[in-house]
Amino acid sequence: MLRIGLRAARGFRAEDAADDAVAPGRRALLAGACACSALTVLPTFLPRPAAAQAAEAHASARPVHAELDAAAREVEPAMIAWRRDIHANPELGNREHRTAALVARHLEGLGYEVREGVGRTGVVAVLRGGGGPGPVVALRADMDALPVREEVDLPFASKARAEWGGQEVGVMHACGHDCHVAILMAAAQVLAARRDRLPGTVKLLFQPAEEGTVGQGVSGARLMVEEGAMRDPKPDMVFGLHVSSALPVGSIGYRPGNAMAGSDRFRITVTGRQTHGAMPWNGVDPIVIGATIVTTLQTVVSRETDVARSPAVLSVGIFKGGLRNNIIPETAELEGTLRTFGEAQRATARRRVTEIAQSIATGMNGSAEVTWDENGYPPLHNDAKLTARCAPTLTRLFGEHARLVDPAMASEDFPYFAQAAPGFFYFVGITAPGTDPAKAAPNHSPRFRVDEAGLMTGLRATLHLVADATGMA
């Protein structure tokens, strides 16, 4: 799911790549049910310090890198065909039966040890290298689609329908998870062909339900971890990627440390006393209480959070109450989202939301019940040491097109994997040349469009990261 919000590199062009920084632009990102719950990753490209650039410039290419690039070109037609097949047959979270079967049969044919049904429909596969001892490297791809009716005119456009929340809806890979699956299937094939030269082990994690489900239950990543996906063997590192319409094709965005915010969903039920709208003094107005709560909650960030050190966002997106214009209702309901970058900040903000809502309601002769969805996503933190190891690889591959990006207030459930092993998560551009990424249809849009040349960017990055992490010769 990308729950996202990065700033876009407006006007990024190949001829601009030598500049220290690209002039940033902003665009709103469409939040969805995704971890992506807001994933359109639109980062601002930031200049790297000169010392860092010099260090990255010394990441030397080896013969295996050219070999992997040649193998990537050979598998590209199959990768694109897989992506189009999955795109035409999208499946919602925890319903990815066809996709999981396609993945599992492919991996079994390549000689992987395959375990199906992990986290309901997830697939875990292990390739034990014959090139001597080495690390266990995990690679993750999410498989689920969104309840969105596709509006892109493609020969393989989705016409799928499904039930979601009691309604019949269109189903579309509007966040690019079809690309993620195809990229990892292609990487699996290239690596399996070099199994005898691979030091260590590669573990593949094909994950369901990153975008969430109707009941917003446990996320696919969390459930896979609970069911042992990060054990036997335990990874020494885990890599993940996400395609983004906010980046031009051929570019990579990454960030050490805090990369994406954690996401928590809350609900506040305000109870008053119903009465006639013409005689409010005979009742207790839950709408006025709710409005006061909404306004005061903004001080949790604006007056109680040191946003210079760690930004946060608290938004109320749903306010429901009443059925008639002349009846003050008994109850009102509010729902919102909290985005934070640290566990201490997260705990404090959650506590203050509850305290403020309850104290305001009590002070206005009503009551308020605050509930938190315990299946929120933790902040995504890229391990600093692992990121420092990966940056030279990306710079060697993409030069100035691999850049640091701003933290995103969007969320992802990849952190559940990264809590079990050092993690590195990065973004892959898929907006075609000639299209301003700041104006391209964002992830989660029914008009979301992928330039399939971006799949090769993701595949090469995956293969080179594995080669450099394992020391493959």
LUMVEXPA-486849 format. One record per residue (C-alpha): residue number from 1; residue in one letter; x, y, z. Coordinates in steps of 0.1 Angstrom, whole numbers, plus 2048, in hexadecimal, padded with zeros to 3 digits. Layout:
% LUMVEXPA-486849
<mivo NUM, A, <X, Y, Z>>
...
% end
This chain:
% LUMVEXPA-486849
<mivo 1, M, <800, 800, 800>>
<mivo 2, L, <814, 81E, 7FE>>
<mivo 3, R, <801, 834, 81D>>
<mivo 4, I, <817, 850, 80D>>
<mivo 5, G, <821, 874, 80A>>
<mivo 6, L, <842, 87E, 7FC>>
<mivo 7, R, <84A, 89E, 7EA>>
<mivo 8, A, <84E, 89C, 7C4>>
<mivo 9, A, <86C, 8A3, 7AF>>
<mivo 10, R, <85A, 8BA, 798>>
<mivo 11, G, <86A, 8BF, 777>>
<mivo 12, F, <885, 8A4, 77C>>
<mivo 13, R, <894, 89D, 75A>>
<mivo 14, A, <8B3, 88A, 74E>>
<mivo 15, E, <8C4, 8AA, 745>>
<mivo 16, D, <8BF, 8B7, 768>>
<mivo 17, A, <8D0, 89A, 779>>
<mivo 18, A, <8F2, 8AA, 77D>>
<mivo 19, D, <8E4, 8C6, 793>>
<mivo 20, D, <8E9, 8C4, 7B8>>
<mivo 21, A, <8C4, 8C4, 7BE>>
<mivo 22, V, <8A5, 8C4, 7A9>>
<mivo 23, A, <88C, 8E0, 7AF>>
<mivo 24, P, <871, 8CF, 7C3>>
<mivo 25, G, <84C, 8D3, 7BE>>
<mivo 26, R, <82F, 8C6, 7D3>>
<mivo 27, R, <811, 8B3, 7CC>>
<mivo 28, A, <7F7, 8A3, 7E1>>
<mivo 29, L, <7F9, 87D, 7E3>>
<mivo 30, L, <7DA, 868, 7E3>>
<mivo 31, A, <7D6, 855, 803>>
<mivo 32, G, <7C8, 832, 800>>
<mivo 33, A, <7C2, 813, 813>>
<mivo 34, C, <7E6, 80D, 80E>>
<mivo 35, A, <803, 80E, 823>>
<mivo 36, C, <808, 81C, 807>>
<mivo 37, S, <7E8, 82C, 81A>>
<mivo 38, A, <7F8, 849, 80B>>
<mivo 39, L, <813, 83B, 7F4>>
<mivo 40, T, <81B, 84F, 7D7>>
<mivo 41, V, <83E, 855, 7DF>>
<mivo 42, L, <846, 877, 7D3>>
<mivo 43, P, <867, 87F, 7E2>>
<mivo 44, T, <87B, 89F, 7DF>>
<mivo 45, F, <89D, 898, 7D2>>
<mivo 46, L, <8B7, 8A5, 7EA>>
<mivo 47, P, <8DC, 8AC, 7E4>>
<mivo 48, R, <8F5, 894, 7F3>>
<mivo 49, P, <913, 8A1, 807>>
<mivo 50, A, <932, 8A2, 7F2>>
<mivo 51, A, <944, 888, 808>>
<mivo 52, A, <927, 870, 804>>
<mivo 53, Q, <927, 874, 7DE>>
<mivo 54, A, <94C, 86E, 7DD>>
<mivo 55, A, <948, 84E, 7F2>>
<mivo 56, E, <92C, 841, 7DC>>
<mivo 57, A, <940, 848, 7BC>>
<mivo 58, H, <959, 82E, 7C8>>
<mivo 59, A, <93F, 811, 7C7>>
<mivo 60, S, <951, 7FD, 7AC>>
<mivo 61, A, <93F, 7E8, 792>>
<mivo 62, R, <948, 7C3, 790>>
<mivo 63, P, <943, 7AB, 773>>
<mivo 64, V, <925, 79C, 785>>
<mivo 65, H, <913, 7BD, 782>>
<mivo 66, A, <915, 7BD, 75C>>
<mivo 67, E, <90A, 798, 75C>>
<mivo 68, L, <8EC, 7A0, 771>>
<mivo 69, D, <8E2, 7BD, 75B>>
<mivo 70, A, <8E3, 7A6, 73C>>
<mivo 71, A, <8CE, 78D, 74F>>
<mivo 72, A, <8B5, 7A8, 758>>
<mivo 73, R, <8B2, 7B2, 733>>
<mivo 74, E, <8AB, 78D, 72A>>
<mivo 75, V, <890, 789, 744>>
<mivo 76, E, <880, 7AB, 73E>>
<mivo 77, P, <866, 79F, 725>>
<mivo 78, A, <85A, 785, 73D>>
<mivo 79, M, <85A, 79E, 75A>>
<mivo 80, I, <843, 7B5, 746>>
<mivo 81, A, <82D, 798, 73C>>
<mivo 82, W, <829, 78E, 760>>
<mivo 83, R, <821, 7B2, 76A>>
<mivo 84, R, <806, 7B5, 74F>>
<mivo 85, D, <7F7, 794, 759>>
<mivo 86, I, <7F5, 79D, 77E>>
<mivo 87, H, <7E8, 7C0, 775>>
<mivo 88, A, <7CC, 7B1, 760>>
<mivo 89, N, <7C3, 79A, 77D>>
<mivo 90, P, <7C6, 7AE, 79D>>
<mivo 91, E, <7BC, 7A1, 7BF>>
<mivo 92, L, <7B3, 7B3, 7DF>>
<mivo 93, G, <7C5, 7AE, 800>>
<mivo 94, N, <7C5, 78A, 80E>>
<mivo 95, R, <7B5, 77F, 7ED>>
<mivo 96, E, <7D4, 77D, 7D8>>
<mivo 97, H, <7CF, 758, 7D1>>
<mivo 98, R, <7D6, 759, 7AC>>
<mivo 99, T, <7F4, 770, 7B0>>
<mivo 100, A, <803, 75B, 7CC>>
<mivo 101, A, <7FF, 73B, 7B7>>
<mivo 102, L, <810, 74B, 799>>
<mivo 103, V, <82D, 755, 7AF>>
<mivo 104, A, <830, 734, 7C1>>
<mivo 105, R, <830, 71F, 7A2>>
<mivo 106, H, <84A, 735, 792>>
<mivo 107, L, <861, 733, 7B0>>
<mivo 108, E, <85C, 70D, 7B4>>
<mivo 109, G, <867, 70A, 78F>>
<mivo 110, L, <887, 71D, 797>>
<mivo 111, G, <890, 706, 7B4>>
<mivo 112, Y, <886, 71C, 7D1>>
<mivo 113, E, <87A, 70E, 7F2>>
<mivo 114, V, <856, 71C, 7F2>>
<mivo 115, R, <83E, 720, 80E>>
<mivo 116, E, <81B, 72B, 806>>
<mivo 117, G, <7FE, 739, 81B>>
<mivo 118, V, <815, 74E, 831>>
<mivo 119, G, <800, 76B, 83F>>
<mivo 120, R, <7E1, 75C, 82D>>
<mivo 121, T, <7ED, 75F, 809>>
<mivo 122, G, <811, 768, 80B>>
<mivo 123, V, <82E, 755, 7FC>>
<mivo 124, V, <851, 750, 80B>>
<mivo 125, A, <86C, 741, 7F6>>
<mivo 126, V, <890, 739, 7FF>>
<mivo 127, L, <8AE, 736, 7E7>>
<mivo 128, R, <8CD, 727, 7F8>>
<mivo 129, G, <8EC, 732, 7E6>>
<mivo 130, G, <909, 71B, 7DE>>
<mivo 131, G, <923, 736, 7DE>>
<mivo 132, G, <92E, 732, 802>>
<mivo 133, P, <923, 742, 822>>
<mivo 134, G, <912, 764, 820>>
<mivo 135, P, <8F5, 778, 82D>>
<mivo 136, V, <8D0, 770, 82B>>
<mivo 137, V, <8C1, 78C, 815>>
<mivo 138, A, <89B, 790, 815>>
<mivo 139, L, <888, 7A1, 7F8>>
<mivo 140, R, <864, 7AB, 7FC>>
<mivo 141, A, <848, 7B2, 7E2>>
<mivo 142, D, <824, 7B9, 7EB>>
<mivo 143, M, <809, 7A9, 7D5>>
<mivo 144, D, <7E7, 7B9, 7DD>>
<mivo 145, A, <7D2, 7D1, 7C8>>
<mivo 146, L, <7BA, 7ED, 7D1>>
<mivo 147, P, <794, 7F1, 7CF>>
<mivo 148, V, <797, 80A, 7B2>>
<mivo 149, R, <787, 808, 78F>>
<mivo 150, E, <7A3, 80C, 775>>
<mivo 151, E, <79F, 82A, 75D>>
<mivo 152, V, <7BF, 824, 748>>
<mivo 153, D, <7BA, 818, 724>>
<mivo 154, L, <7D2, 7FA, 723>>
<mivo 155, P, <7CD, 7D9, 711>>
<mivo 156, F, <7D4, 7C8, 733>>
<mivo 157, A, <7BF, 7E1, 748>>
<mivo 158, S, <7AD, 7D1, 765>>
<mivo 159, K, <788, 7C9, 761>>
<mivo 160, A, <787, 7B6, 782>>
<mivo 161, R, <76B, 7BB, 79B>>
<mivo 162, A, <769, 7B1, 7BF>>
<mivo 163, E, <756, 7B7, 7DF>>
<mivo 164, W, <764, 7D1, 7F7>>
<mivo 165, G, <753, 7DD, 816>>
<mivo 166, G, <731, 7D0, 80A>>
<mivo 167, Q, <734, 7E1, 7E8>>
<mivo 168, E, <73E, 7D4, 7C6>>
<mivo 169, V, <75D, 7E7, 7BB>>
<mivo 170, G, <777, 7E7, 79F>>
<mivo 171, V, <799, 7D8, 7A8>>
<mivo 172, M, <7BA, 7E7, 79A>>
<mivo 173, H, <7DF, 7E6, 7A1>>
<mivo 174, A, <7DE, 80C, 7A6>>
<mivo 175, C, <7FD, 80C, 7BD>>
<mivo 176, G, <814, 7F7, 7A7>>
<mivo 177, H, <816, 7D7, 7BB>>
<mivo 178, D, <813, 7C4, 79B>>
<mivo 179, C, <835, 7D4, 792>>
<mivo 180, H, <844, 7C9, 7B4>>
<mivo 181, V, <839, 7A5, 7AF>>
<mivo 182, A, <846, 7A4, 78B>>
<mivo 183, I, <868, 7B4, 795>>
<mivo 184, L, <86D, 79A, 7B1>>
<mivo 185, M, <863, 77D, 79A>>
<mivo 186, A, <87D, 789, 781>>
<mivo 187, A, <897, 78D, 79C>>
<mivo 188, A, <890, 76A, 7A9>>
<mivo 189, Q, <896, 75C, 786>>
<mivo 190, V, <8B7, 76E, 781>>
<mivo 191, L, <8C4, 765, 7A4>>
<mivo 192, A, <8B9, 740, 7A1>>
<mivo 193, A, <8CE, 73D, 781>>
<mivo 194, R, <8ED, 748, 795>>
<mivo 195, R, <8E5, 733, 7B4>>
<mivo 196, D, <907, 721, 7B4>>
<mivo 197, R, <919, 743, 7B6>>
<mivo 198, L, <902, 753, 7D0>>
<mivo 199, P, <912, 756, 7F3>>
<mivo 200, G, <8F8, 753, 80E>>
<mivo 201, T, <8D2, 751, 809>>
<mivo 202, V, <8B7, 765, 7F8>>
<mivo 203, K, <894, 766, 808>>
<mivo 204, L, <877, 773, 7F5>>
<mivo 205, L, <858, 781, 806>>
<mivo 206, F, <839, 784, 7F0>>
<mivo 207, Q, <821, 796, 807>>
<mivo 208, P, <7FB, 79A, 807>>
<mivo 209, A, <7E5, 7B6, 815>>
<mivo 210, E, <7FE, 7D3, 816>>
<mivo 211, E, <7E1, 7EA, 80D>>
<mivo 212, G, <7CC, 7DC, 829>>
<mivo 213, T, <7AA, 7CA, 829>>
<mivo 214, V, <786, 7D4, 82E>>
<mivo 215, G, <788, 7CE, 854>>
<mivo 216, Q, <7AB, 7DE, 855>>
<mivo 217, G, <7B8, 7BF, 867>>
<mivo 218, V, <7DD, 7B6, 86C>>
<mivo 219, S, <7F2, 7C1, 84F>>
<mivo 220, G, <801, 7A7, 837>>
<mivo 221, A, <824, 7AF, 842>>
<mivo 222, R, <81D, 7AD, 867>>
<mivo 223, L, <80A, 78C, 863>>
<mivo 224, M, <826, 77D, 84E>>
<mivo 225, V, <83F, 786, 868>>
<mivo 226, E, <829, 777, 883>>
<mivo 227, E, <827, 757, 86F>>
<mivo 228, G, <84D, 754, 86C>>
<mivo 229, A, <855, 764, 84B>>
<mivo 230, M, <874, 774, 85A>>
<mivo 231, R, <881, 753, 86A>>
<mivo 232, D, <891, 733, 85E>>
<mivo 233, P, <8A7, 742, 850>>
<mivo 234, K, <8A7, 764, 861>>
<mivo 235, P, <8B0, 780, 849>>
<mivo 236, D, <8CE, 796, 850>>
<mivo 237, M, <8BE, 7B2, 83B>>
<mivo 238, V, <89E, 7B8, 828>>
<mivo 239, F, <898, 7CD, 809>>
<mivo 240, G, <878, 7DC, 7FC>>
<mivo 241, L, <86E, 7F3, 7DF>>
<mivo 242, H, <850, 806, 7D4>>
<mivo 243, V, <848, 815, 7B2>>
<mivo 244, S, <83D, 839, 7B2>>
<mivo 245, S, <82D, 84F, 799>>
<mivo 246, A, <83D, 86C, 7AB>>
<mivo 247, L, <85F, 863, 79C>>
<mivo 248, P, <86A, 863, 778>>
<mivo 249, V, <872, 841, 769>>
<mivo 250, G, <897, 838, 76D>>
<mivo 251, S, <89A, 849, 78F>>
<mivo 252, I, <89D, 83B, 7B3>>
<mivo 253, G, <895, 84C, 7D3>>
<mivo 254, Y, <8A1, 842, 7F6>>
<mivo 255, R, <8A8, 84F, 818>>
<mivo 256, P, <8BB, 843, 837>>
<mivo 257, G, <8A9, 843, 858>>
<mivo 258, N, <885, 84F, 859>>
<mivo 259, A, <877, 849, 836>>
<mivo 260, M, <851, 846, 83B>>
<mivo 261, A, <83B, 84E, 859>>
<mivo 262, G, <828, 836, 86F>>
<mivo 263, S, <803, 836, 86B>>
<mivo 264, D, <7E8, 833, 886>>
<mivo 265, R, <7C3, 834, 881>>
<mivo 266, F, <7AC, 840, 89D>>
<mivo 267, R, <786, 843, 8A3>>
<mivo 268, I, <775, 85A, 8BB>>
<mivo 269, T, <751, 854, 8C5>>
<mivo 270, V, <742, 873, 8D5>>
<mivo 271, T, <722, 86E, 8E9>>
<mivo 272, G, <70B, 88B, 8F3>>
<mivo 273, R, <6E5, 88C, 8F8>>
<mivo 274, Q, <6CD, 88E, 8DB>>
<mivo 275, T, <6B4, 8AB, 8D9>>
<mivo 276, H, <6A2, 8C2, 8C1>>
<mivo 277, G, <6B8, 8D9, 8AE>>
<mivo 278, A, <6A3, 8F6, 8B8>>
<mivo 279, M, <6A9, 8EF, 8DD>>
<mivo 280, P, <6CE, 8E6, 8E1>>
<mivo 281, W, <6CE, 8EE, 906>>
<mivo 282, N, <6B9, 8CF, 90C>>
<mivo 283, G, <6D5, 8B8, 8FF>>
<mivo 284, V, <6FA, 8B5, 8FB>>
<mivo 285, D, <707, 8BB, 8D8>>
<mivo 286, P, <720, 8A1, 8CD>>
<mivo 287, I, <727, 8B3, 8AC>>
<mivo 288, V, <733, 8D2, 8BE>>
<mivo 289, I, <748, 8BD, 8D5>>
<mivo 290, G, <756, 8AA, 8B7>>
<mivo 291, A, <75E, 8CB, 8A6>>
<mivo 292, T, <771, 8D7, 8C4>>
<mivo 293, I, <784, 8B7, 8C6>>
<mivo 294, V, <78E, 8B9, 8A1>>
<mivo 295, T, <79B, 8DD, 8A6>>
<mivo 296, T, <7AD, 8D6, 8C6>>
<mivo 297, L, <7BE, 8B6, 8B9>>
<mivo 298, Q, <7D2, 8CC, 8A1>>
<mivo 299, T, <7E6, 8D9, 8BF>>
<mivo 300, V, <7F4, 8B6, 8C4>>
<mivo 301, V, <80B, 8BD, 8A6>>
<mivo 302, S, <80B, 8E3, 8A5>>
<mivo 303, R, <812, 8E9, 8CA>>
<mivo 304, E, <81E, 8C9, 8DA>>
<mivo 305, T, <835, 8B9, 8BF>>
<mivo 306, D, <858, 8C5, 8B7>>
<mivo 307, V, <852, 8C3, 891>>
<mivo 308, A, <875, 8D1, 88B>>
<mivo 309, R, <883, 8B0, 898>>
<mivo 310, S, <869, 897, 88D>>
<mivo 311, P, <84A, 8A1, 879>>
<mivo 312, A, <828, 893, 87F>>
<mivo 313, V, <805, 896, 870>>
<mivo 314, L, <7E3, 892, 881>>
<mivo 315, S, <7C5, 894, 86B>>
<mivo 316, V, <7A0, 88D, 870>>
<mivo 317, G, <791, 880, 850>>
<mivo 318, I, <76E, 875, 85A>>
<mivo 319, F, <754, 888, 86F>>
<mivo 320, K, <732, 878, 870>>
<mivo 321, G, <714, 882, 885>>
<mivo 322, G, <6EF, 887, 882>>
<mivo 323, L, <6D3, 87E, 869>>
<mivo 324, R, <6BE, 89E, 868>>
<mivo 325, N, <6C6, 8C2, 867>>
<mivo 326, N, <6AF, 8C9, 885>>
<mivo 327, I, <6BA, 8AD, 89C>>
<mivo 328, I, <6D8, 8AF, 8B2>>
<mivo 329, P, <6E4, 88B, 8B2>>
<mivo 330, E, <6EE, 874, 8CE>>
<mivo 331, T, <710, 86C, 8C0>>
<mivo 332, A, <72A, 877, 8A8>>
<mivo 333, E, <748, 864, 89A>>
<mivo 334, L, <76A, 870, 88F>>
<mivo 335, E, <785, 85C, 87E>>
<mivo 336, G, <7A9, 867, 877>>
<mivo 337, T, <7CD, 85E, 871>>
<mivo 338, L, <7ED, 865, 884>>
<mivo 339, R, <80E, 865, 872>>
<mivo 340, T, <82F, 864, 886>>
<mivo 341, F, <853, 85A, 882>>
<mivo 342, G, <85C, 84D, 8A5>>
<mivo 343, E, <84D, 835, 8BE>>
<mivo 344, A, <850, 84E, 8DB>>
<mivo 345, Q, <840, 86A, 8C6>>
<mivo 346, R, <825, 851, 8BB>>
<mivo 347, A, <81C, 847, 8DF>>
<mivo 348, T, <81B, 86A, 8EB>>
<mivo 349, A, <804, 876, 8CF>>
<mivo 350, R, <7ED, 859, 8D4>>
<mivo 351, R, <7EA, 860, 8F9>>
<mivo 352, R, <7E3, 885, 8F3>>
<mivo 353, V, <7C8, 87E, 8D9>>
<mivo 354, T, <7B6, 869, 8F2>>
<mivo 355, E, <7BA, 882, 90F>>
<mivo 356, I, <7AF, 8A0, 8FA>>
<mivo 357, A, <790, 88F, 8EC>>
<mivo 358, Q, <784, 881, 90E>>
<mivo 359, S, <78B, 8A1, 921>>
<mivo 360, I, <779, 8B8, 908>>
<mivo 361, A, <75B, 8A1, 907>>
<mivo 362, T, <759, 89F, 92C>>
<mivo 363, G, <75D, 8C5, 930>>
<mivo 364, M, <740, 8C9, 918>>
<mivo 365, N, <729, 8B1, 92A>>
<mivo 366, G, <72E, 894, 912>>
<mivo 367, S, <746, 877, 90F>>
<mivo 368, A, <75E, 86A, 8F6>>
<mivo 369, E, <76C, 847, 8EF>>
<mivo 370, V, <78D, 845, 8DC>>
<mivo 371, T, <798, 825, 8CB>>
<mivo 372, W, <7B8, 81F, 8B8>>
<mivo 373, D, <7BC, 806, 89C>>
<mivo 374, E, <7D7, 7EF, 8AA>>
<mivo 375, N, <7E1, 7E5, 887>>
<mivo 376, G, <7F2, 806, 87E>>
<mivo 377, Y, <813, 807, 86C>>
<mivo 378, P, <834, 80F, 87E>>
<mivo 379, P, <84B, 82A, 86F>>
<mivo 380, L, <861, 81D, 853>>
<mivo 381, H, <885, 821, 85D>>
<mivo 382, N, <8A0, 819, 844>>
<mivo 383, D, <8BE, 80B, 857>>
<mivo 384, A, <8DA, 825, 855>>
<mivo 385, K, <8F7, 80C, 850>>
<mivo 386, L, <8E4, 7F8, 837>>
<mivo 387, T, <8DA, 817, 824>>
<mivo 388, A, <8FE, 822, 823>>
<mivo 389, R, <907, 801, 814>>
<mivo 390, C, <8EB, 803, 7FA>>
<mivo 391, A, <8F0, 827, 7EF>>
<mivo 392, P, <911, 820, 7DB>>
<mivo 393, T, <8FF, 804, 7C9>>
<mivo 394, L, <8E2, 81A, 7BE>>
<mivo 395, T, <8FA, 837, 7B5>>
<mivo 396, R, <90F, 81F, 7A0>>
<mivo 397, L, <8F0, 814, 78D>>
<mivo 398, F, <8DD, 834, 789>>
<mivo 399, G, <8F5, 851, 790>>
<mivo 400, E, <8E4, 871, 798>>
<mivo 401, H, <8C2, 860, 792>>
<mivo 402, A, <8C6, 84F, 7B4>>
<mivo 403, R, <8C0, 86A, 7CE>>
<mivo 404, L, <8B7, 870, 7F2>>
<mivo 405, V, <893, 879, 7F8>>
<mivo 406, D, <87F, 88A, 813>>
<mivo 407, P, <86D, 875, 82E>>
<mivo 408, A, <849, 86D, 824>>
<mivo 409, M, <82B, 870, 83A>>
<mivo 410, A, <81C, 852, 828>>
<mivo 411, S, <81E, 82F, 837>>
<mivo 412, E, <828, 80C, 82D>>
<mivo 413, D, <827, 7EB, 840>>
<mivo 414, F, <84B, 7E1, 835>>
<mivo 415, P, <857, 7ED, 858>>
<mivo 416, Y, <84A, 7CC, 866>>
<mivo 417, F, <864, 7BA, 852>>
<mivo 418, A, <87E, 7D5, 85A>>
<mivo 419, Q, <878, 7D0, 87F>>
<mivo 420, A, <884, 7AC, 87C>>
<mivo 421, A, <8A3, 7B5, 867>>
<mivo 422, P, <8B5, 7D4, 85B>>
<mivo 423, G, <8A0, 7E2, 83F>>
<mivo 424, F, <8A5, 7F8, 820>>
<mivo 425, F, <886, 805, 80D>>
<mivo 426, Y, <889, 81A, 7ED>>
<mivo 427, F, <873, 828, 7D2>>
<mivo 428, V, <874, 822, 7AC>>
<mivo 429, G, <868, 83B, 793>>
<mivo 430, I, <84E, 830, 779>>
<mivo 431, T, <841, 851, 769>>
<mivo 432, A, <849, 853, 744>>
<mivo 433, P, <860, 86C, 734>>
<mivo 434, G, <84D, 88B, 72A>>
<mivo 435, T, <835, 889, 747>>
<mivo 436, D, <83A, 8A0, 765>>
<mivo 437, P, <83A, 888, 783>>
<mivo 438, A, <82A, 8A3, 797>>
<mivo 439, K, <80C, 8A1, 780>>
<mivo 440, A, <80B, 87C, 779>>
<mivo 441, A, <7EE, 868, 788>>
<mivo 442, P, <7F9, 85E, 7AA>>
<mivo 443, N, <7FB, 83B, 7B9>>
<mivo 444, H, <7D7, 831, 7C3>>
<mivo 445, S, <7C8, 844, 7A6>>
<mivo 446, P, <7B2, 832, 78D>>
<mivo 447, R, <7C8, 843, 773>>
<mivo 448, F, <7E9, 836, 782>>
<mivo 449, R, <800, 82D, 765>>
<mivo 450, V, <821, 81B, 765>>
<mivo 451, D, <83D, 81F, 74C>>
<mivo 452, E, <849, 7FC, 74B>>
<mivo 453, A, <86D, 807, 746>>
<mivo 454, G, <86D, 80D, 76B>>
<mivo 455, L, <86B, 7E8, 772>>
<mivo 456, M, <88E, 7E4, 765>>
<mivo 457, T, <89A, 7FF, 77D>>
<mivo 458, G, <88B, 7EC, 79A>>
<mivo 459, L, <899, 7CA, 78E>>
<mivo 460, R, <8BC, 7D7, 789>>
<mivo 461, A, <8BC, 7E8, 7AB>>
<mivo 462, T, <8B0, 7C7, 7BB>>
<mivo 463, L, <8CA, 7B2, 7AA>>
<mivo 464, H, <8E7, 7C9, 7B1>>
<mivo 465, L, <8DD, 7CE, 7D5>>
<mivo 466, V, <8DC, 7A8, 7DA>>
<mivo 467, A, <8FE, 7A3, 7C8>>
<mivo 468, D, <90F, 7BE, 7DC>>
<mivo 469, A, <8FF, 7B3, 7FD>>
<mivo 470, T, <90A, 78F, 7F8>>
<mivo 471, G, <92B, 794, 7E6>>
<mivo 472, M, <91F, 780, 7C8>>
<mivo 473, A, <93B, 77B, 7AF>>
% end
